[in-house]
């Protein structure tokens, strides 16, 4: 076998396949790590939203009659927040 057939003088020593596989595995590991971080962030954002909705609901219970105008406005605001949350949860489409 000649130097040219064995990878030549480029210093690879025939390790191109191993290097490519290693790079692929590192890319997959990094991608999985980012996917996990994105899932955790989405869960945190959902928890914040649920806490906010619960807080506003309790405030309305203490504020008075559910038939008041204030209650209707709060429901509209909550609907807007939920719509924004759902549209941001699926990549901004919606």
Secondary structure, 3 states (H helix, E strand, C coil): CCCCCCCCCCCCCCCHHHHHHHHHHHHHHHHHHHHHHHHHHHHHHHHHHHHHHHHHHHHHHHHCCCCCHHHHHHHHHHHHHHHHHHHHHCCCCC
